[in-house]
Amino acid sequence: MKVQRSIVSVFVLFALALAACTTAPAPTTAAPMDVQATAASTEASAGGQPAAAAVAINIQNFSFDPNNLTVKTGTTVTWTNMDSVNHTVTSDTGLFDSGELGKGSTFSYTFDKAGVYTYYCIPHHSKMQGTITVTD
């Protein structure tokens, strides 16, 4: 009976060690894209209207990537926190505020009016800032 428990224990420890040695695939980071081209090339919806564009911004290494971009009106921007610390996406004018985003959390906002929208991370304001320029 002792031998069986020892063998089972060895197998369990081996399985745990093996699981600890495997790593999850590293998240991929898309190269910066031409947001205007993406928005302009969206397919038409069933009603003949252009489909809404969507753009992703990664929050990683204490920065917004990309931190400056231009989009068309109606574009939804989604920020994803890739860092292990909490960040926010907060409009300088109070138009939007994500609240604290933990690792892997997302926040989305749809820009319906043309203009220049600046934003920052509350805890890391001095180094984490971005700008979204929205055109018609």
N, C-alpha and C positions, 0 to 999 in steps of 0.2 A: 504494500500500500504506500509506504514511504517512497519507494522507487517511482511509482506511478505519479505521485504528487511532484516529485523532483523533475521528472520528464515533462510534465505539463507545465511546471513553473519555467523550465528552460525554454519551451516553445512560446509561452506568453512573453517572456522577456525578449526573446528573439523577434517576435512580431512587433513589440513596442519599439525596439531599437530600429528595426527596419522602417517602421512608420515615421520615426523621428528623423531618419536619414533622407527620406524623400522630400522633395520641395515642390511647392505649387509652381506652376509656370509663372514667370515674371509677367506683370502687366505690360501690354504693349502700348507704346505711345505713338499715336499717329503723327506723321509729319505735318507741319503747318499747311493749311489748305487755303486756297483762294475761295473765301466765303462767298464773294459776289458771284463767282462762276457757279458755285454749288447752288446758290439760291436761284440763279437765273435758269439753271438747267433742270429744275424739278419738273416732274411729270404733271400733266394736268389731271385734276380730279374728275370724278364722274360728271360734275356740273360744268366742266369746261374751264373752271378757274384754276390758276396755278396752285399746286399743292404747297402747303406751308413748309418752309425750310426749317431745318434743325441744325444747330451747331453745338459742338462739345468743347468745353474748356476743362483741362485738367488742373487741379490744384496739387502741385507737387514741388518738393524742395523749397517750400516757403515762397512760391510764386504762382501766378496765374499763367497758364500756357495754352494759347497765346494770351498776352496781356493787353494787346491792342488789336482790334479787328473791326471790319466794316461788314454790315449785314443789311439786307433789305427789310422794309417794314413787314411785320407779320412773322418774323423769324423767332423761333424759340431757342434760347441759349440754355444749355444745361451744364452746370459746373459739377465736377466729381472730385471729392477730396481723396487724393491718393496718399497723403501724408499720414503718419501715425498720431499726429496731434490735431486738435480741433481747430477749424478755421471758420470764418464767416464770409459771405458775399453780401456786402452792405453798400447800398447806393449812397453817394455823397449827399443827395437831396432827400433821402428817406423814402424814395419810390419803392424800393424793395429791400428786404433783409432776410437772409436765409436762416438766421439764428445759427447756433453752433452746429457745424457738420463734423461728425466723427469720420474716421477712416471708412471709405467706401460709400459714404452718404452723398446724395445728389440734391441739387436745387435747380429749378428751372424757372425762367421768366420769359414771357413773350413780349417782344418790343413792337408795339402797334403804332408808334408815332416816330417820325423822323427826328433826329437830334443826336447830341453827343451825351452819353451817359458814362459818368465816372463812378468807380466803386472801389472798395478796399476791404481788407480783413481787419476787423476790430482789434483782435489781440496783437496783430503784426502790422499795423497801419504804416509804419515807417518804411517797410520794404515790400509790402504786398498791395499793389494798386493796379487797376486796369481801366481800360476805356473801350466802350462799344460805340461805334458810330453807326447810326441807323439812317439809311437813305430810302427815298421813295422808289 
